[in-house]
Amino acid sequence: MGNRTRRLLAVPMMALTAGAGLVAAPSPAQAAGVTGTVEVRGTLMTRSAPSPASRVTGSLRDGQRVTAVCRVTGQTVRGSIRTTAQWDRLGTGSYVSDAYLRISRSLPPCASTTAPAAEATYKIGTVRSADGTVNIRTGPGTSYPVKRSVTTGATVRGVCGVVGQLVNGTVRSTTQWNRLSDGGYISHAYVLTPTLHLCPGPAPAPVAGPAITPDQFLKTAVPGAQRGWREFGVPASVTIAQAILESGWGRSGLSSTDRNYFGIKCQNGRYGTLAQGCHDYHTSECDKTGKCFATTASFRIYATMADSFRDHGNFLRVNSRYKPAFGYTRDANKFIWQVWKAGYATDPNYYTKITALMATNDLYQYDIWK
């Protein structure tokens, strides 16, 4: 696990945030379509549904003209023309983000079907619990009502993953919750499963709890994140987004108790110059074969959120593997891409989640070089 916790979920095709969307088909009145021109650097993929995580159906080049018949709401994309959650259905039946398409007039909405295409398939996961039964809930957090319970060894049908409440489970500690084919949610901390893609649709609201609200979190986080950029060169938007994801908006026990927002560990009792000490937690880890075991992990304790953020910047700066990222200290998306590429997290959707948080919450406004 190294000296920080790891997260889990596929390499993004482009920066996106979660939006809402249904698979849609055009009505007969929409069949004529509207001509549009693609504006993209390189190649633009067309998809089977309004999400970069959906199956690729073809590709388009810069300047190519296409016919769009209607529009749907899908995952938000920051493109060469605009940032938008609109996806345009083409005459071929495929979808392309409106972020890369310049069209002469607005499109009519597509006629909705009953379910997202992204939910048409599922992957079988196996529950592993040393804590008794595991609850499947109506949302990604322990404060949501229980739909049903399962025991260790049970199988579940996972459709996609969302970011929710941090759970320290038998398999791992994670903020990922798996959305099941019946609409319920189970913490990924108790499931062994093939990789699940980020769910299309709006990100669930943070679970209610005693911690500060998202607005309070941001107000408190900005000064420390900006100081981290001045001292170490890590973009403030990246630092804040990572803290949101890895602490669940400050609701994790590690952040609320020890003001550790990134899961940075102590090493042989050493906690560096910015932390105050170490706190041991009972947890579990799994090897590559899926065999899990109980262990004790020691995490750093900080006096303030700002100290945690500064240590995060220092952690990235002093580790040589992240050196390529510091060639992009004024480009947040490229910076976090290089960090992820260097192995910061095992989650193959980590870059997608971070850029989604940056775009959804307009965290780029806190990058003080602008």
SESESE-511224 format. One record per residue (C-alpha): residue number from 1; residue in one letter; chain; y, x, z. Coordinates in steps of 0.001 Angstrom, whole numbers, plus 500000, padded with zeros to 6 digits. Each point is the difference from the previous one (the first is absolute). Layout:
     k   r   c        Y        X        Z
   NUM   A   A        Y        X        Z
...
# end
This chain:
     k   r   c        Y        X        Z
     1   M   A   500000   500000   500000
     2   G   A   502327   503023   500238
     3   N   A   503009   499759   502309
     4   R   A   500951   496450   499080
     5   T   A   498305   496665   499483
     6   R   A   498858   499022   496503
     7   R   A   500344   496672   498257
     8   L   A   497830   498414   497508
     9   L   A   500294   497826   496234
    10   A   A   500753   501213   494266
    11   V   A   502377   502285   498421
    12   P   A   503008   497949   498951
    13   M   A   500948   499654   496373
    14   M   A   503681   499574   500925
    15   A   A   502186   499361   503038
    16   L   A   499696   496394   501117
    17   T   A   500472   497599   502874
    18   A   A   497905   497004   500847
    19   G   A   501184   496712   498503
    20   A   A   498434   496571   499542
    21   G   A   498262   498929   496820
    22   L   A   497363   497757   498469
    23   V   A   498109   500509   496800
    24   A   A   501634   497784   497457
    25   A   A   499478   498662   496514
    26   P   A   502735   498867   497626
    27   S   A   500386   496379   499079
    28   P   A   499953   499017   496299
    29   A   A   503809   499858   500030
    30   Q   A   500085   503659   500997
    31   A   A   497796   501218   497173
    32   A   A   502865   501064   497689
    33   G   A   501129   502725   502372
    34   V   A   503019   502283   500223
    35   T   A   500249   503429   498372
    36   G   A   500591   502950   502318
    37   T   A   500307   503778   499734
    38   V   A   498213   502438   502299
    39   E   A   502098   502677   501707
    40   V   A   497788   502519   501788
    41   R   A   499561   503719   500406
    42   G   A   496532   500709   498730
    43   T   A   497564   497092   499827
    44   L   A   500123   496535   501577
    45   M   A   496673   498398   500894
    46   T   A   499361   496293   499461
    47   R   A   497931   498302   502702
    48   S   A   497566   497137   500480
    49   A   A   502150   498585   502836
    50   P   A   503575   500542   501315
    51   S   A   499265   503134   502035
    52   P   A   499698   503754   499287
    53   A   A   496697   499825   501904
    54   S   A   498523   497615   497404
    55   R   A   497774   501043   497112
    56   V   A   501696   501807   497111
    57   T   A   499754   498005   496750
    58   G   A   502029   502225   497692
    59   S   A   503077   502199   499717
    60   L   A   503497   499824   498533
    61   R   A   502343   502762   498889
    62   D   A   503758   500344   500307
    63   G   A   501841   497886   497427
    64   Q   A   496992   497852   499197
    65   R   A   500752   496313   499411
    66   V   A   497860   497350   501693
    67   T   A   499932   496228   500311
    68   A   A   500211   498538   503513
    69   V   A   499153   496328   500554
    70   C   A   500738   499334   503688
    71   R   A   500703   501617   503367
    72   V   A   498240   500186   503375
    73   T   A   500801   501582   503349
    74   G   A   497847   502987   500876
    75   Q   A   500334   503403   501609
    76   T   A   503509   501440   499976
    77   V   A   500448   503039   497745
    78   R   A   502885   502471   499744
    79   G   A   500182   500579   496267
    80   S   A   502252   501649   497438
    81   I   A   502128   496844   499534
    82   R   A   499916   498190   503343
    83   T   A   498142   499445   503267
    84   T   A   498284   496632   499910
    85   A   A   496978   497963   501060
    86   Q   A   499928   498239   496625
    87   W   A   497054   500620   497703
    88   D   A   499970   498740   496431
    89   R   A   496895   498561   498418
    90   L   A   499642   501211   496425
    91   G   A   498647   498074   497060
    92   T   A   496773   502005   500389
    93   G   A   499455   498550   503483
    94   S   A   500743   503279   501771
    95   Y   A   502804   500637   502493
    96   V   A   502771   502591   500001
    97   S   A   502681   500625   502620
    98   D   A   503404   498637   498991
    99   A   A   501421   503189   501560
   100   Y   A   499286   501759   496690
   101   L   A   500713   497209   497516
   102   R   A   503338   499130   498417
   103   I   A   499896   496452   498623
   104   S   A   502587   497840   498229
   105   R   A   499776   496981   502337
   106   S   A   498306   498877   503191
   107   L   A   496375   498904   499973
   108   P   A   498670   496685   501304
   109   P   A   497641   500099   502994
   110   C   A   496309   500075   499224
   111   A   A   497801   497093   500991
   112   S   A   498153   501072   503158
   113   T   A   496293   500032   500555
   114   T   A   498491   499611   503415
   115   A   A   499254   503563   501092
   116   P   A   501118   503600   499415
   117   A   A   497855   501975   497596
   118   A   A   500016   502853   502491
   119   E   A   497833   497827   502240
   120   A   A   497398   499250   497341
   121   T   A   497886   502955   501155
   122   Y   A   499078   501407   503383
   123   K   A   498277   503004   501531
   124   I   A   497342   499806   502682
   125   G   A   500831   501659   503304
   126   T   A   497859   500535   503068
   127   V   A   501315   499354   503507
   128   R   A   499540   502801   502531
   129   S   A   500976   499189   503567
   130   A   A   499255   501584   503337
   131   D   A   502394   497509   501627
   132   G   A   498001   496793   499596
   133   T   A   500885   497310   497496
   134   V   A   502846   500497   497544
   135   N   A   502411   497153   499322
   136   I   A   501000   498905   496516
   137   R   A   503519   498591   500231
   138   T   A   502465   497983   497961
   139   G   A   502353   502991   499680
   140   P   A   500053   503809   500322
   141   G   A   500450   500282   503765
   142   T   A   498362   499133   503304
   143   S   A   502567   497313   500787
   144   Y   A   498832   497856   497067
   145   P   A   497475   497179   500658
   146   V   A   496293   500831   499718
   147   K   A   498158   498444   497039
   148   R   A   496565   501292   500978
   149   S   A   498274   503020   501525
   150   V   A   497422   502438   498642
   151   T   A   497685   502508   501637
   152   T   A   499234   503600   499116
   153   G   A   497897   500244   496867
   154   A   A   501444   496857   498438
   155   T   A   501299   500176   496436
   156   V   A   503417   498756   498892
   157   R   A   501538   499500   496560
   158   G   A   503225   501995   499760
   159   V   A   502467   499111   497252
   160   C   A   502960   502277   500732
   161   G   A   501864   501733   502835
   162   V   A   503304   499348   501776
   163   V   A   502036   501861   502596
   164   G   A   499876   498308   503387
   165   Q   A   499609   500758   503685
   166   L   A   498594   503391   500998
   167   V   A   496449   499737   501348
   168   N   A   497929   502736   501628
   169   G   A   496480   499000   498982
   170   T   A   496477   501381   499847
   171   V   A   500327   501368   496456
   172   R   A   503611   501190   500048
   173   S   A   503555   499371   501202
   174   T   A   502046   498319   497298
   175   T   A   502688   497450   499148
   176   Q   A   497940   498746   497045
   177   W   A   498564   496486   500121
   178   N   A   497554   498813   497358
   179   R   A   500600   496598   498466
   180   L   A   496668   498244   499487
   181   S   A   498896   497646   497254
   182   D   A   500298   497026   502391
   183   G   A   503659   500850   500767
   184   G   A   499342   501529   503410
   185   Y   A   501001   503480   501166
   186   I   A   497917   502634   501768
   187   S   A   501263   503331   501277
   188   H   A   498889   502882   497804
   189   A   A   499484   501885   503261
   190   Y   A   496600   498281   500256
   191   V   A   498852   499956   496366
   192   L   A   498227   502457   497728
   193   T   A   500881   498976   496458
   194   P   A   500770   501360   496533
   195   T   A   503692   500533   499238
   196   L   A   502080   496816   499969
   197   H   A   503243   499731   498048
   198   L   A   503297   498849   501457
   199   C   A   500142   496197   500066
   200   P   A   502398   498299   497608
   201   G   A   502314   497544   501731
   202   P   A   502646   500362   502695
   203   A   A   499281   502346   502871
   204   P   A   499322   497975   503174
   205   A   A   502763   500014   502569
   206   P   A   499485   502521   502800
   207   V   A   497895   498659   502839
   208   A   A   502093   498629   502835
   209   G   A   499909   502150   503080
   210   P   A   502043   501629   502728
   211   A   A   501228   502773   497696
   212   I   A   503390   500090   498312
   213   T   A   500694   497916   496902
   214   P   A   500024   501583   496522
   215   D   A   503813   499936   499929
   216   Q   A   500135   501686   503407
   217   F   A   497370   502473   498860
   218   L   A   502057   501008   496964
   219   K   A   503225   500260   501988
   220   T   A   498284   502333   502458
   221   A   A   498099   501956   497356
   222   V   A   502795   500909   497589
   223   P   A   501825   502682   502053
   224   G   A   496832   501969   500718
   225   A   A   498772   499699   496420
   226   Q   A   503316   501224   498613
   227   R   A   500064   502887   502442
   228   G   A   496487   500853   498813
   229   W   A   501320   500261   496447
   230   R   A   502888   502233   501042
   231   E   A   497713   502294   502002
   232   F   A   496825   500036   497933
   233   G   A   500728   498334   496633
   234   V   A   497747   496955   500322
   235   P   A   501719   496946   498432
   236   A   A   500938   497465   502675
   237   S   A   498507   497148   497972
   238   V   A   496626   501770   499979
   239   T   A   500061   500691   503729
   240   I   A   500890   496403   500871
   241   A   A   497399   498507   497653
   242   Q   A   497263   502245   501378
   243   A   A   500985   499034   503540
   244   I   A   499868   496296   499111
   245   L   A   496570   500312   498439
   246   E   A   498444   502270   502577
   247   S   A   501402   498321   503108
   248   G   A   500033   496376   498787
   249   W   A   503792   499722   500440
   250   G   A   499717   501743   503371
   251   R   A   497378   497589   501317
   252   S   A   497156   502498   500313
   253   G   A   499023   501124   503466
   254   L   A   500648   503595   499021
   255   S   A   503596   499290   498974
   256   S   A   500879   497493   502716
   257   T   A   498487   502138   502776
   258   D   A   500545   503572   498850
   259   R   A   502649   499565   497268
   260   N   A   497625   501670   497530
   261   Y   A   500610   498224   496678
   262   F   A   497859   502201   497737
   263   G   A   496832   500674   501953
   264   I   A   500703   503727   500278
   265   K   A   497373   501606   502237
   266   C   A   500060   502823   502481
   267   Q   A   497984   503064   499057
   268   N   A   498096   501634   502864
   269   G   A   502626   498708   502413
   270   R   A   502906   501258   497893
   271   Y   A   502661   497446   499145
   272   G   A   502772   502055   498412
   273   T   A   503667   500168   500951
   274   L   A   501081   496393   499387
   275   A   A   497342   498089   501957
   276   Q   A   499722   499733   503787
   277   G   A   496263   500178   500445
   278   C   A   496670   498443   499015
   279   H   A   498257   496691   500654
   280   D   A   496230   499641   499566
   281   Y   A   498654   496818   498395
   282   H   A   496414   498804   499700
   283   T   A   499341   499355   496328
   284   S   A   497302   500320   497345
   285   E   A   499636   501945   496790
   286   C   A   497542   499875   497095
   287   D   A   498524   502724   497861
   288   K   A   499586   499852   496228
   289   T   A   496602   498309   500314
   290   G   A   501548   497083   501895
   291   K   A   498500   501006   503357
   292   C   A   502520   499264   502759
   293   F   A   500273   501495   503448
   294   A   A   502171   499661   503079
   295   T   A   502479   502760   500687
   296   T   A   503236   500789   501794
   297   A   A   503140   500857   498073
   298   S   A   503127   501542   501472
   299   F   A   503348   498799   498604
   300   R   A   503498   501345   500535
   301   I   A   502459   498257   502320
   302   Y   A   503709   499807   499172
   303   A   A   503078   499180   502024
   304   T   A   501641   498071   497154
   305   M   A   499283   498568   496570
   306   A   A   502377   502577   498537
   307   D   A   497905   502849   501415
   308   S   A   496881   498499   498416
   309   F   A   501788   499743   496662
   310   R   A   501260   503573   500203
   311   D   A   496508   501254   500826
   312   H   A   498694   498121   496994
   313   G   A   502498   501884   497817
   314   N   A   499062   503279   501618
   315   F   A   496294   499232   499538
   316   L   A   500455   499579   496250
   317   R   A   502316   503002   499657
   318   V   A   497800   502553   501782
   319   N   A   496735   498980   498291
   320   S   A   499728   501967   496767
   321   R   A   497935   497312   498278
   322   Y   A   503099   497778   499849
   323   K   A   502263   502664   498509
   324   P   A   500075   498332   496515
   325   A   A   501568   496882   501543
   326   F   A   503089   501937   501061
   327   G   A   500926   500466   496368
   328   Y   A   500915   496286   500094
   329   T   A   502039   499624   503175
   330   R   A   502457   497777   498093
   331   D   A   497334   497858   498322
   332   A   A   498159   497933   502615
   333   N   A   497256   498652   497726
   334   K   A   499101   503402   498576
   335   F   A   500128   501510   503468
   336   I   A   497455   497574   501501
   337   W   A   497831   500253   496875
   338   Q   A   499716   503763   500527
   339   V   A   499309   499517   503714
   340   W   A   497204   497520   499277
   341   K   A   498647   502171   497183
   342   A   A   499782   502937   502430
   343   G   A   497624   498024   502217
   344   Y   A   502285   498459   502634
   345   A   A   497860   496839   500115
   346   T   A   496510   499132   498772
   347   D   A   501170   496504   499085
   348   P   A   500139   499943   496162
   349   N   A   502634   497218   500224
   350   Y   A   502212   501904   502423
   351   Y   A   502695   500846   497438
   352   T   A   500054   496386   498827
   353   K   A   500439   498695   503535
   354   I   A   502801   502427   500847
   355   T   A   501994   499329   496822
   356   A   A   499439   496272   500513
   357   L   A   501567   500221   503445
   358   M   A   502901   502088   498682
   359   A   A   500788   497502   497253
   360   T   A   499391   496796   501978
   361   N   A   502210   501071   502884
   362   D   A   502547   501921   497869
   363   L   A   499382   503150   501994
   364   Y   A   501508   502100   497205
   365   Q   A   503440   499038   501307
   366   Y   A   499432   502320   502964
   367   D   A   499569   503105   497835
   368   I   A   503257   501706   500893
   369   W   A   500284   502273   496948
   370   K   A   501042   496912   497958
# end
